[in-house]
Amino acid sequence: MSCLPHTFVARYSILFPSRRCLATAAEPAKSTPSPPPPPASTSKDPTINRIVDDISGLTLLQAADLVTLLKSRLNIQEIAMPAAAPVAAAPVAAAEEPEAEKPKEKTVFNVKLESFDAGSKPKVIREVKALVPNLTLIDAKKFVESLPKVLKENLPKEEAEKLKATFEALGSVVTLD
């Protein structure tokens, strides 16, 4: 075991403290002898060979428990695999084409301040300062002078339109991305 990294040895000792821990239930008696396993390729490392032998001796339920335990201990998350769809007939596919062309309506927007009327600059600066709580008056002035800039990100449609209307009333040009 001296050739293995310390973290692997520590994880292995936590996951597999002894061979008895893996066998949680007694194997049921088999009426027919199972065929011999195919010849396995062997590793140069005896520890790896022992792990493979231990895992190969597990029942299906024990193997499923092992997978679940490893996923939780190693923080491995499930990835949803796309399900295979059955092949549709050509007329059905032609009927679904117009629906596929419709773009989905956006629900989340970024509000971007593009420009403003020179006479309304102080009002725009005050509104930006009020909108961003940690912004000082000097920072708000620098923000307004370095347009175009995003005012707020990931806003729902209603809030984004309300913010756009507020700035447009002050004489600003605002876009929703």
N, CA, C and O atoms as a DFTB+ gen file, in Angstrom:
708 C
 N C O
     1  1       0.805      -1.201       0.000
     2  2       0.000       0.000       0.000
     3  2       0.844       1.260       0.000
     4  3       0.301       2.358      -0.112
     5  1       2.117       1.137       0.119
     6  2       2.965       2.309       0.221
     7  2       3.009       3.095      -1.077
     8  3       3.351       4.277      -1.051
     9  1       2.678       2.490      -2.212
    10  2       2.735       3.202      -3.481
    11  2       1.452       3.988      -3.756
    12  3       1.392       4.736      -4.731
    13  1       0.418       3.832      -2.909
    14  2      -0.843       4.540      -3.118
    15  2      -0.820       5.883      -2.411
    16  3      -0.172       6.031      -1.375
    17  1      -1.519       6.857      -2.960
    18  2      -1.607       8.151      -2.280
    19  2      -2.310       7.984      -0.935
    20  3      -3.158       7.108      -0.768
    21  1      -1.949       8.825       0.005
    22  2      -2.500       8.750       1.359
    23  2      -4.021       8.914       1.361
    24  3      -4.716       8.228       2.110
    25  1      -4.548       9.832       0.518
    26  2      -5.994      10.066       0.507
    27  2      -6.749       8.839       0.042
    28  3      -7.842       8.562       0.537
    29  1      -6.179       8.091      -0.912
    30  2      -6.862       6.895      -1.383
    31  2      -6.900       5.844      -0.284
    32  3      -7.923       5.189      -0.081
    33  1      -5.791       5.682       0.423
    34  2      -5.736       4.698       1.493
    35  2      -6.724       5.065       2.588
    36  3      -7.406       4.195       3.130
    37  1      -6.805       6.351       2.915
    38  2      -7.741       6.790       3.948
    39  2      -9.178       6.541       3.510
    40  3      -9.991       6.059       4.299
    41  1      -9.498       6.862       2.261
    42  2     -10.863       6.635       1.774
    43  2     -11.174       5.146       1.736
    44  3     -12.270       4.726       2.106
    45  1     -10.207       4.346       1.288
    46  2     -10.440       2.920       1.197
    47  2     -10.683       2.334       2.573
    48  3     -11.560       1.485       2.738
    49  1      -9.924       2.770       3.560
    50  2     -10.103       2.223       4.902
    51  2     -11.425       2.659       5.496
    52  3     -11.995       1.944       6.320
    53  1     -11.931       3.826       5.095
    54  2     -13.243       4.269       5.574
    55  2     -14.341       3.488       4.874
    56  3     -15.295       3.048       5.515
    57  1     -14.216       3.314       3.575
    58  2     -15.263       2.647       2.809
    59  2     -15.273       1.146       3.039
    60  3     -16.343       0.541       3.103
    61  1     -14.108       0.537       3.163
    62  2     -14.016      -0.904       3.286
    63  2     -13.124      -1.274       4.474
    64  3     -12.007      -1.751       4.271
    65  1     -13.595      -1.064       5.718
    66  2     -12.739      -1.354       6.858
    67  2     -12.351      -2.827       6.935
    68  3     -11.230      -3.147       7.329
    69  1     -13.226      -3.696       6.579
    70  2     -12.878      -5.113       6.518
    71  2     -13.782      -5.782       5.513
    72  3     -14.783      -5.211       5.082
    73  1     -13.429      -6.979       5.147
    74  2     -14.208      -7.697       4.143
    75  2     -15.581      -8.063       4.685
    76  3     -16.534      -8.204       3.918
    77  1     -15.690      -8.220       6.005
    78  2     -16.963      -8.602       6.604
    79  2     -18.008      -7.499       6.479
    80  3     -19.200      -7.803       6.467
    81  1     -17.612      -6.237       6.387
    82  2     -18.575      -5.146       6.287
    83  2     -19.330      -5.176       4.970
    84  3     -20.468      -4.711       4.899
    85  1     -18.721      -5.712       3.935
    86  2     -19.387      -5.731       2.639
    87  2     -20.476      -6.782       2.584
    88  3     -21.455      -6.612       1.858
    89  1     -20.333      -7.848       3.321
    90  2     -21.323      -8.924       3.287
    91  2     -22.333      -8.674       4.394
    92  3     -22.177      -9.166       5.512
    93  1     -23.385      -7.896       4.071
    94  2     -24.382      -7.549       5.085
    95  2     -25.474      -8.595       5.188
    96  3     -26.109      -8.714       6.235
    97  1     -25.704      -9.336       4.158
    98  2     -26.733     -10.366       4.186
    99  2     -26.124     -11.659       3.668
   100  3     -25.253     -11.658       2.797
   101  1     -26.601     -12.747       4.221
   102  2     -26.081     -14.035       3.774
   103  2     -26.596     -14.329       2.381
   104  3     -27.750     -14.045       2.058
   105  1     -25.740     -14.893       1.570
   106  2     -26.158     -15.217       0.208
   107  2     -27.109     -16.398       0.254
   108  3     -26.873     -17.355       0.992
   109  1     -28.193     -16.344      -0.534
   110  2     -29.117     -17.465      -0.559
   111  2     -28.453     -18.679      -1.205
   112  3     -27.569     -18.548      -2.051
   113  1     -28.897     -19.850      -0.788
   114  2     -28.348     -21.082      -1.354
   115  2     -28.747     -21.175      -2.824
   116  3     -29.897     -20.926      -3.186
   117  1     -27.782     -21.535      -3.659
   118  2     -28.049     -21.607      -5.094
   119  2     -28.320     -23.056      -5.468
   120  3     -27.615     -23.968      -5.037
   121  1     -29.351     -23.249      -6.276
   122  2     -29.704     -24.604      -6.676
   123  2     -28.830     -25.082      -7.831
   124  3     -28.538     -26.272      -7.947
   125  1     -28.413     -24.137      -8.690
   126  2     -27.561     -24.525      -9.804
   127  2     -26.219     -23.828      -9.645
   128  3     -26.169     -22.669      -9.234
   129  1     -25.164     -24.498      -9.956
   130  2     -23.855     -23.855      -9.827
   131  2     -23.717     -22.756     -10.882
   132  3     -24.147     -22.909     -12.025
   133  1     -23.110     -21.654     -10.467
   134  2     -22.933     -20.550     -11.413
   135  2     -21.725     -20.845     -12.289
   136  3     -20.783     -21.504     -11.850
   137  1     -21.751     -20.361     -13.525
   138  2     -20.611     -20.598     -14.417
   139  2     -19.391     -19.856     -13.878
   140  3     -19.541     -18.825     -13.222
   141  1     -18.214     -20.351     -14.136
   142  2     -17.017     -19.670     -13.637
   143  2     -16.889     -18.300     -14.289
   144  3     -17.227     -18.135     -15.461
   145  1     -16.405     -17.326     -13.541
   146  2     -16.266     -15.978     -14.113
   147  2     -15.218     -15.986     -15.219
   148  3     -14.299     -16.805     -15.214
   149  1     -15.368     -15.059     -16.172
   150  2     -14.387     -14.982     -17.251
   151  2     -13.031     -14.587     -16.672
   152  3     -12.972     -13.951     -15.620
   153  1     -11.960     -14.950     -17.335
   154  2     -10.636     -14.585     -16.821
   155  2     -10.509     -13.068     -16.780
   156  3     -10.723     -12.384     -17.780
   157  1     -10.160     -12.562     -15.613
   158  2     -10.074     -11.117     -15.426
   159  2      -8.660     -10.645     -15.691
   160  3      -7.692     -11.364     -15.442
   161  1      -8.557      -9.447     -16.191
   162  2      -7.237      -8.862     -16.359
   163  2      -6.767      -8.440     -14.968
   164  3      -7.557      -7.936     -14.170
   165  1      -5.546      -8.635     -14.695
   166  2      -5.043      -8.348     -13.368
   167  2      -4.193      -7.099     -13.388
   168  3      -3.580      -6.738     -14.393
   169  1      -4.183      -6.456     -12.238
   170  2      -3.381      -5.261     -12.075
   171  2      -2.080      -5.637     -11.383
   172  3      -1.996      -6.688     -10.748
   173  1      -1.094      -4.809     -11.499
   174  2       0.165      -5.056     -10.820
   175  2       0.046      -4.783      -9.330
   176  3       0.849      -5.265      -8.531
   177  1      -0.968      -4.003      -8.964
   178  2      -1.167      -3.630      -7.568
   179  2      -2.061      -4.663      -6.882
   180  3      -3.199      -4.846      -7.313
   181  1      -1.597      -5.343      -5.839
   182  2      -2.420      -6.349      -5.166
   183  2      -3.634      -5.754      -4.458
   184  3      -4.648      -6.433      -4.299
   185  1      -3.544      -4.506      -4.037
   186  2      -4.682      -3.864      -3.380
   187  2      -5.844      -3.723      -4.356
   188  3      -6.993      -3.985      -4.000
   189  1      -5.550      -3.315      -5.574
   190  2      -6.593      -3.171      -6.590
   191  2      -7.216      -4.532      -6.876
   192  3      -8.436      -4.645      -7.000
   193  1      -6.385      -5.564      -6.981
   194  2      -6.913      -6.911      -7.231
   195  2      -7.822      -7.362      -6.097
   196  3      -8.847      -7.999      -6.341
   197  1      -7.457      -7.035      -4.854
   198  2      -8.283      -7.421      -3.715
   199  2      -9.619      -6.678      -3.736
   200  3     -10.659      -7.264      -3.435
   201  1      -9.596      -5.401      -4.088
   202  2     -10.841      -4.619      -4.174
   203  2     -11.752      -5.215      -5.241
   204  3     -12.951      -5.376      -5.014
   205  1     -11.193      -5.543      -6.400
   206  2     -11.985      -6.128      -7.483
   207  2     -12.568      -7.463      -7.051
   208  3     -13.724      -7.761      -7.348
   209  1     -11.770      -8.276      -6.347
   210  2     -12.280      -9.564      -5.861
   211  2     -13.410      -9.372      -4.864
   212  3     -14.407     -10.094      -4.902
   213  1     -13.256      -8.391      -3.964
   214  2     -14.305      -8.121      -2.970
   215  2     -15.597      -7.668      -3.646
   216  3     -16.684      -8.122      -3.290
   217  1     -15.471      -6.778      -4.615
   218  2     -16.666      -6.269      -5.301
   219  2     -17.299      -7.363      -6.143
   220  3     -18.525      -7.434      -6.241
   221  1     -16.502      -8.201      -6.741
   222  2     -17.044      -9.283      -7.567
   223  2     -17.834     -10.283      -6.748
   224  3     -18.730     -10.935      -7.284
   225  1     -17.534     -10.425      -5.478
   226  2     -18.238     -11.367      -4.621
   227  2     -19.541     -10.840      -4.058
   228  3     -20.225     -11.566      -3.337
   229  1     -19.908      -9.612      -4.357
   230  2     -21.134      -9.017      -3.813
   231  2     -22.366      -9.511      -4.557
   232  3     -22.305      -9.859      -5.736
   233  1     -23.494      -9.535      -3.836
   234  2     -24.769      -9.813      -4.493
   235  2     -25.221      -8.546      -5.199
   236  3     -24.614      -7.488      -5.038
   237  1     -26.275      -8.654      -5.970
   238  2     -26.775      -7.498      -6.706
   239  2     -27.235      -6.394      -5.758
   240  3     -26.961      -5.219      -6.001
   241  1     -27.928      -6.756      -4.687
   242  2     -28.388      -5.752      -3.718
   243  2     -27.211      -5.096      -3.013
   244  3     -27.224      -3.887      -2.778
   245  1     -26.204      -5.873      -2.677
   246  2     -25.033      -5.312      -2.023
   247  2     -24.283      -4.377      -2.965
   248  3     -23.775      -3.339      -2.541
   249  1     -24.214      -4.741      -4.235
   250  2     -23.547      -3.882      -5.212
   251  2     -24.301      -2.561      -5.366
   252  3     -23.686      -1.502      -5.494
   253  1     -25.641      -2.628      -5.353
   254  2     -26.440      -1.401      -5.448
   255  2     -26.210      -0.532      -4.219
   256  3     -26.102       0.689      -4.338
   257  1     -26.134      -1.153      -3.023
   258  2     -25.848      -0.389      -1.803
   259  2     -24.459       0.227      -1.865
   260  3     -24.261       1.360      -1.425
   261  1     -23.499      -0.507      -2.405
   262  2     -22.141      -0.002      -2.540
   263  2     -22.109       1.220      -3.452
   264  3     -21.452       2.213      -3.138
   265  1     -22.811       1.151      -4.569
   266  2     -22.853       2.283      -5.503
   267  2     -23.466       3.505      -4.824
   268  3     -22.952       4.617      -4.952
   269  1     -24.568       3.295      -4.099
   270  2     -25.227       4.405      -3.410
   271  2     -24.296       5.022      -2.372
   272  3     -24.191       6.245      -2.281
   273  1     -23.627       4.191      -1.597
   274  2     -22.713       4.669      -0.568
   275  2     -21.530       5.416      -1.181
   276  3     -21.132       6.465      -0.673
   277  1     -20.970       4.892      -2.258
   278  2     -19.859       5.576      -2.909
   279  2     -20.276       6.923      -3.476
   280  3     -19.528       7.896      -3.388
   281  1     -21.467       6.982      -4.056
   282  2     -21.947       8.261      -4.600
   283  2     -22.097       9.293      -3.501
   284  3     -21.746      10.457      -3.695
   285  1     -22.613       8.886      -2.348
   286  2     -22.802       9.861      -1.270
   287  2     -21.466      10.245      -0.637
   288  3     -21.252      11.418      -0.331
   289  1     -20.572       9.295      -0.435
   290  2     -19.285       9.606       0.203
   291  2     -18.381      10.436      -0.696
   292  3     -17.670      11.320      -0.219
   293  1     -18.404      10.156      -1.986
   294  2     -17.538      10.865      -2.926
   295  2     -18.220      12.058      -3.569
   296  3     -17.645      12.712      -4.440
   297  1     -19.462      12.349      -3.136
   298  2     -20.238      13.494      -3.630
   299  2     -20.381      13.468      -5.146
   300  3     -20.106      14.454      -5.831
   301  1     -20.813      12.328      -5.651
   302  2     -21.068      12.165      -7.080
   303  2     -22.563      12.346      -7.297
   304  3     -23.374      11.678      -6.655
   305  1     -22.924      13.242      -8.195
   306  2     -24.335      13.537      -8.423
   307  2     -24.845      12.774      -9.628
   308  3     -24.105      12.485     -10.568
   309  1     -26.134      12.454      -9.574
   310  2     -26.781      11.747     -10.678
   311  2     -26.873      12.660     -11.883
   312  3     -27.132      13.856     -11.750
   313  1     -26.660      12.098     -13.051
   314  2     -26.831      12.832     -14.301
   315  2     -27.973      12.171     -15.036
   316  3     -27.929      10.979     -15.338
   317  1     -29.001      12.959     -15.321
   318  2     -30.163      12.412     -16.014
   319  2     -29.806      12.152     -17.465
   320  3     -29.403      13.057     -18.196
   321  1     -29.958      10.928     -17.860
   322  2     -29.687      10.561     -19.242
   323  2     -30.967      10.746     -20.048
   324  3     -32.044      10.373     -19.584
   325  1     -30.870      11.315     -21.245
   326  2     -32.078      11.496     -22.045
   327  2     -32.652      10.148     -22.459
   328  3     -31.930       9.249     -22.890
   329  1     -33.944      10.035     -22.320
   330  2     -34.608       8.789     -22.701
   331  2     -34.734       8.720     -24.213
   332  3     -34.949       9.735     -24.876
   333  1     -34.602       7.545     -24.741
   334  2     -34.737       7.355     -26.186
   335  2     -36.208       7.444     -26.549
   336  3     -37.039       6.737     -25.978
   337  1     -36.526       8.298     -27.482
   338  2     -37.905       8.476     -27.909
   339  2     -38.218       7.499     -29.037
   340  3     -37.352       7.202     -29.859
   341  1     -39.448       7.002     -29.079
   342  2     -39.801       6.112     -30.183
   343  2     -39.824       6.884     -31.502
   344  3     -40.084       8.087     -31.525
   345  1     -39.552       6.186     -32.580
   346  2     -39.522       6.807     -33.895
   347  2     -40.956       7.114     -34.317
   348  3     -41.815       6.233     -34.318
   349  1     -41.202       8.375     -34.675
   350  2     -42.547       8.799     -35.060
   351  2     -42.710       8.677     -36.568
   352  3     -41.736       8.702     -37.319
   353  1     -43.944       8.546     -36.988
   354  2     -44.242       8.477     -38.416
   355  2     -44.034       9.850     -39.038
   356  3     -44.078      10.853     -38.326
   357  1     -43.812       9.922     -40.337
   358  2     -43.525      11.170     -41.026
   359  2     -44.652      12.187     -40.912
   360  3     -44.345      13.358     -40.689
   361  1     -45.953      11.837     -41.048
   362  2     -46.995      12.859     -40.930
   363  2     -47.050      13.479     -39.537
   364  3     -47.338      14.669     -39.408
   365  1     -46.785      12.713     -38.515
   366  2     -46.802      13.264     -37.161
   367  2     -45.666      14.256     -36.997
   368  3     -45.844      15.307     -36.381
   369  1     -44.500      13.934     -37.540
   370  2     -43.351      14.828     -37.436
   371  2     -43.627      16.131     -38.181
   372  3     -43.220      17.198     -37.722
   373  1     -44.305      16.062     -39.313
   374  2     -44.629      17.272     -40.059
   375  2     -45.615      18.140     -39.288
   376  3     -45.565      19.365     -39.397
   377  1     -46.502      17.537     -38.518
   378  2     -47.474      18.307     -37.745
   379  2     -46.804      18.993     -36.561
   380  3     -47.281      20.039     -36.119
   381  1     -45.716      18.439     -36.035
   382  2     -45.055      19.021     -34.879
   383  2     -44.044      20.104     -35.255
   384  3     -43.587      20.829     -34.373
   385  1     -43.689      20.236     -36.498
   386  2     -42.694      21.212     -36.903
   387  2     -43.080      22.649     -36.579
   388  3     -42.220      23.386     -36.097
   389  1     -44.329      23.106     -36.810
   390  2     -44.651      24.491     -36.470
   391  2     -44.504      24.767     -34.969
   392  3     -44.138      25.878     -34.586
   393  1     -44.780      23.778     -34.117
   394  2     -44.642      23.985     -32.687
   395  2     -43.177      24.126     -32.304
   396  3     -42.843      24.896     -31.403
   397  1     -42.313      23.402     -32.967
   398  2     -40.894      23.452     -32.646
   399  2     -40.275      24.791     -33.047
   400  3     -39.283      25.213     -32.452
   401  1     -40.843      25.460     -34.041
   402  2     -40.307      26.732     -34.513
   403  2     -40.613      27.873     -33.555
   404  3     -39.909      28.883     -33.567
   405  1     -41.643      27.742     -32.728
   406  2     -41.991      28.822     -31.803
   407  2     -40.916      28.930     -30.719
   408  3     -40.655      27.954     -30.015
   409  1     -40.296      30.091     -30.576
   410  2     -39.312      30.238     -29.513
   411  2     -40.018      30.343     -28.157
   412  3     -41.125      30.873     -28.058
   413  1     -39.371      29.841     -27.144
   414  2     -39.955      29.928     -25.810
   415  2     -39.853      31.362     -25.318
   416  3     -38.863      32.048     -25.572
   417  1     -40.872      31.803     -24.621
   418  2     -40.903      33.166     -24.109
   419  2     -39.948      33.287     -22.932
   420  3     -39.959      32.450     -22.031
   421  1     -39.121      34.330     -22.939
   422  2     -38.173      34.538     -21.854
   423  2     -38.920      34.983     -20.603
   424  3     -39.886      35.742     -20.682
   425  1     -38.472      34.515     -19.471
   426  2     -39.071      34.909     -18.200
   427  2     -38.083      35.648     -17.313
   428  3     -38.490      36.310     -16.359
   429  1     -36.794      35.548     -17.610
   430  2     -35.766      36.207     -16.817
   431  2     -34.999      37.165     -17.723
   432  3     -34.599      36.805     -18.830
   433  1     -34.801      38.399     -17.235
   434  2     -34.190      39.439     -18.063
   435  2     -33.069      40.146     -17.321
   436  3     -33.036      40.181     -16.091
   437  1     -32.150      40.709     -18.100
   438  2     -31.127      41.619     -17.593
   439  2     -31.517      43.012     -18.073
   440  3     -31.816      43.203     -19.251
   441  1     -31.515      43.979     -17.169
   442  2     -31.872      45.354     -17.514
   443  2     -30.585      46.118     -17.766
   444  3     -29.736      46.233     -16.882
   445  1     -30.445      46.643     -18.985
   446  2     -29.209      47.315     -19.388
   447  2     -29.492      48.775     -19.699
   448  3     -30.359      49.091     -20.514
   449  1     -28.755      49.660     -19.044
   450  2     -28.873      51.097     -19.270
   451  2     -27.946      51.454     -20.428
   452  3     -26.725      51.363     -20.304
   453  1     -28.535      51.863     -21.558
   454  2     -27.763      52.144     -22.768
   455  2     -27.262      53.587     -22.802
   456  3     -26.075      53.837     -23.013
   457  1     -28.177      54.530     -22.593
   458  2     -27.816      55.952     -22.646
   459  2     -28.866      56.753     -21.882
   460  3     -29.865      56.203     -21.416
   461  1     -28.627      58.060     -21.759
   462  2     -29.582      58.922     -21.060
   463  2     -29.486      60.327     -21.618
   464  3     -28.522      60.684     -22.295
   465  1     -30.499      61.109     -21.323
   466  2     -30.550      62.503     -21.732
   467  2     -29.606      63.289     -20.827
   468  3     -29.614      63.088     -19.612
   469  1     -28.798      64.177     -21.393
   470  2     -27.796      64.905     -20.616
   471  2     -28.426      65.723     -19.487
   472  3     -27.828      65.860     -18.420
   473  1     -29.614      66.262     -19.709
   474  2     -30.277      67.075     -18.685
   475  2     -30.779      66.253     -17.507
   476  3     -30.996      66.796     -16.424
   477  1     -30.963      64.960     -17.701
   478  2     -31.497      64.121     -16.621
   479  2     -30.410      63.308     -15.922
   480  3     -30.714      62.364     -15.193
   481  1     -29.152      63.667     -16.139
   482  2     -28.043      62.907     -15.560
   483  2     -28.119      62.833     -14.030
   484  3     -27.934      61.744     -13.487
   485  1     -28.381      63.926     -13.306
   486  2     -28.455      63.825     -11.839
   487  2     -29.574      62.891     -11.360
   488  3     -29.409      62.164     -10.381
   489  1     -30.699      62.919     -12.053
   490  2     -31.823      62.048     -11.673
   491  2     -31.466      60.581     -11.909
   492  3     -31.802      59.712     -11.105
   493  1     -30.783      60.322     -13.019
   494  2     -30.387      58.946     -13.338
   495  2     -29.371      58.446     -12.310
   496  3     -29.439      57.298     -11.869
   497  1     -28.422      59.322     -11.929
   498  2     -27.425      58.942     -10.923
   499  2     -28.110      58.612      -9.594
   500  3     -27.774      57.617      -8.952
   501  1     -29.077      59.454      -9.178
   502  2     -29.796      59.196      -7.926
   503  2     -30.581      57.886      -7.992
   504  3     -30.632      57.142      -7.013
   505  1     -31.180      57.608      -9.123
   506  2     -31.970      56.379      -9.274
   507  2     -31.058      55.142      -9.251
   508  3     -31.412      54.115      -8.671
   509  1     -29.892      55.248      -9.883
   510  2     -28.940      54.134      -9.864
   511  2     -28.439      53.906      -8.443
   512  3     -28.308      52.762      -8.007
   513  1     -28.156      54.992      -7.716
   514  2     -27.698      54.871      -6.328
   515  2     -28.770      54.225      -5.465
   516  3     -28.455      53.408      -4.600
   517  1     -30.020      54.576      -5.684
   518  2     -31.119      53.981      -4.919
   519  2     -31.329      52.513      -5.296
   520  3     -31.743      51.705      -4.464
   521  1     -31.045      52.179      -6.538
   522  2     -31.257      50.814      -7.023
   523  2     -30.208      49.843      -6.477
   524  3     -30.528      48.710      -6.119
   525  1     -28.969      50.293      -6.417
   526  2     -27.879      49.442      -5.926
   527  2     -27.522      49.910      -4.519
   528  3     -26.975      51.002      -4.363
   529  1     -27.816      49.111      -3.484
   530  2     -27.699      49.583      -2.104
   531  2     -26.274      49.924      -1.648
   532  3     -26.119      50.858      -0.862
   533  1     -25.258      49.242      -2.083
   534  2     -23.898      49.486      -1.603
   535  2     -23.133      50.497      -2.443
   536  3     -21.922      50.637      -2.275
   537  1     -23.794      51.192      -3.323
   538  2     -23.143      52.124      -4.230
   539  2     -23.118      53.524      -3.609
   540  3     -24.149      54.029      -3.165
   541  1     -21.943      54.141      -3.582
   542  2     -21.852      55.523      -3.106
   543  2     -22.243      56.453      -4.254
   544  3     -22.412      56.016      -5.392
   545  1     -22.382      57.718      -3.941
   546  2     -22.770      58.691      -4.966
   547  2     -21.686      58.788      -6.043
   548  3     -21.995      58.911      -7.228
   549  1     -20.446      58.734      -5.637
   550  2     -19.335      58.807      -6.607
   551  2     -19.332      57.562      -7.489
   552  3     -19.146      57.656      -8.703
   553  1     -19.539      56.391      -6.876
   554  2     -19.588      55.158      -7.668
   555  2     -20.774      55.151      -8.622
   556  3     -20.660      54.663      -9.747
   557  1     -21.910      55.686      -8.187
   558  2     -23.092      55.766      -9.052
   559  2     -22.810      56.686     -10.240
   560  3     -23.229      56.402     -11.363
   561  1     -22.099      57.786      -9.989
   562  2     -21.750      58.710     -11.076
   563  2     -20.821      58.020     -12.079
   564  3     -21.003      58.154     -13.289
   565  1     -19.827      57.286     -11.577
   566  2     -18.923      56.552     -12.469
   567  2     -19.676      55.486     -13.256
   568  3     -19.405      55.269     -14.437
   569  1     -20.611      54.830     -12.603
   570  2     -21.429      53.802     -13.267
   571  2     -22.202      54.416     -14.424
   572  3     -22.205      53.872     -15.528
   573  1     -22.855      55.543     -14.177
   574  2     -23.684      56.196     -15.208
   575  2     -22.813      56.733     -16.341
   576  3     -23.234      56.728     -17.497
   577  1     -21.620      57.189     -16.027
   578  2     -20.754      57.755     -17.062
   579  2     -20.062      56.682     -17.913
   580  3     -19.489      56.997     -18.956
   581  1     -20.110      55.445     -17.484
   582  2     -19.455      54.386     -18.255
   583  2     -20.486      53.473     -18.926
   584  3     -20.369      52.249     -18.870
   585  1     -21.471      54.064     -19.545
   586  2     -22.533      53.288     -20.204
   587  2     -22.025      52.699     -21.510
   588  3     -21.051      53.212     -22.061
   589  1     -22.615      51.693     -22.003
   590  2     -23.758      50.907     -21.524
   591  2     -23.326      49.931     -20.423
   592  3     -22.251      49.334     -20.479
   593  1     -24.199      49.792     -19.426
   594  2     -23.940      48.910     -18.277
   595  2     -25.230      48.199     -17.891
   596  3     -26.331      48.707     -18.105
   597  1     -25.065      47.012     -17.316
   598  2     -26.217      46.248     -16.835
   599  2     -26.580      46.754     -15.447
   600  3     -25.751      46.760     -14.537
   601  1     -27.827      47.176     -15.300
   602  2     -28.297      47.660     -14.003
   603  2     -28.596      46.513     -13.052
   604  3     -28.090      46.476     -11.931
   605  1     -29.412      45.588     -13.500
   606  2     -29.811      44.431     -12.688
   607  2     -29.835      43.204     -13.582
   608  3     -30.154      43.289     -14.768
   609  1     -29.489      42.048     -12.991
   610  2     -29.488      40.797     -13.742
   611  2     -30.510      39.837     -13.173
   612  3     -30.843      39.890     -11.988
   613  1     -31.007      38.956     -14.034
   614  2     -31.908      37.855     -13.662
   615  2     -33.162      38.330     -12.934
   616  3     -33.512      37.821     -11.869
   617  1     -33.819      39.302     -13.522
   618  2     -35.068      39.804     -12.954
   619  2     -36.259      39.160     -13.661
   620  3     -36.190      38.882     -14.858
   621  1     -37.351      38.920     -12.931
   622  2     -38.570      38.459     -13.595
   623  2     -39.079      39.529     -14.553
   624  3     -38.731      40.704     -14.436
   625  1     -39.896      39.110     -15.488
   626  2     -40.364      40.005     -16.558
   627  2     -41.053      41.248     -16.010
   628  3     -40.804      42.355     -16.487
   629  1     -41.924      41.074     -15.003
   630  2     -42.682      42.211     -14.463
   631  2     -41.754      43.247     -13.835
   632  3     -41.902      44.445     -14.075
   633  1     -40.784      42.777     -13.020
   634  2     -39.859      43.703     -12.373
   635  2     -38.961      44.393     -13.398
   636  3     -38.668      45.582     -13.267
   637  1     -38.531      43.665     -14.402
   638  2     -37.667      44.240     -15.433
   639  2     -38.405      45.326     -16.205
   640  3     -37.833      46.379     -16.489
   641  1     -39.657      45.086     -16.546
   642  2     -40.435      46.095     -17.273
   643  2     -40.713      47.313     -16.399
   644  3     -40.724      48.440     -16.894
   645  1     -40.937      47.098     -15.111
   646  2     -41.176      48.210     -14.177
   647  2     -39.921      49.074     -14.064
   648  3     -40.010      50.302     -14.078
   649  1     -38.750      48.437     -13.951
   650  2     -37.485      49.163     -13.868
   651  2     -37.207      49.915     -15.165
   652  3     -36.715      51.043     -15.144
   653  1     -37.520      49.292     -16.275
   654  2     -37.329      49.942     -17.584
   655  2     -38.205      51.186     -17.693
   656  3     -37.756      52.233     -18.160
   657  1     -39.451      51.062     -17.260
   658  2     -40.365      52.212     -17.323
   659  2     -39.881      53.352     -16.427
   660  3     -40.004      54.520     -16.794
   661  1     -39.336      53.024     -15.264
   662  2     -38.827      54.047     -14.347
   663  2     -37.693      54.834     -14.986
   664  3     -37.681      56.064     -14.932
   665  1     -36.741      54.130     -15.592
   666  2     -35.609      54.826     -16.198
   667  2     -35.991      55.540     -17.485
   668  3     -35.416      56.581     -17.803
   669  1     -36.945      55.005     -18.230
   670  2     -37.385      55.697     -19.439
   671  2     -38.124      56.976     -19.103
   672  3     -38.080      57.938     -19.870
   673  1     -38.810      57.000     -17.954
   674  2     -39.483      58.221     -17.518
   675  2     -38.465      59.316     -17.194
   676  3     -38.783      60.502     -17.279
   677  1     -37.251      58.926     -16.827
   678  2     -36.198      59.907     -16.534
   679  2     -35.466      60.356     -17.796
   680  3     -34.602      61.230     -17.729
   681  1     -35.798      59.772     -18.936
   682  2     -35.157      60.171     -20.188
   683  2     -34.000      59.243     -20.566
   684  3     -33.107      59.657     -21.305
   685  1     -33.994      58.032     -20.089
   686  2     -32.912      57.078     -20.387
   687  2     -33.377      56.072     -21.427
   688  3     -34.574      55.851     -21.612
   689  1     -32.413      55.473     -22.095
   690  2     -32.693      54.367     -23.031
   691  2     -32.262      53.090     -22.323
   692  3     -31.097      52.922     -21.965
   693  1     -33.230      52.188     -22.129
   694  2     -32.991      50.934     -21.405
   695  2     -33.417      49.770     -22.284
   696  3     -34.454      49.832     -22.945
   697  1     -32.617      48.707     -22.292
   698  2     -32.977      47.513     -23.039
   699  2     -33.064      46.320     -22.088
   700  3     -32.418      46.289     -21.041
   701  1     -33.878      45.341     -22.482
   702  2     -34.010      44.116     -21.726
   703  2     -33.358      42.997     -22.524
   704  3     -33.747      42.740     -23.664
   705  1     -32.387      42.340     -21.947
   706  2     -31.696      41.234     -22.615
   707  2     -32.224      39.933     -22.076
   708  3     -31.781      38.865     -22.499
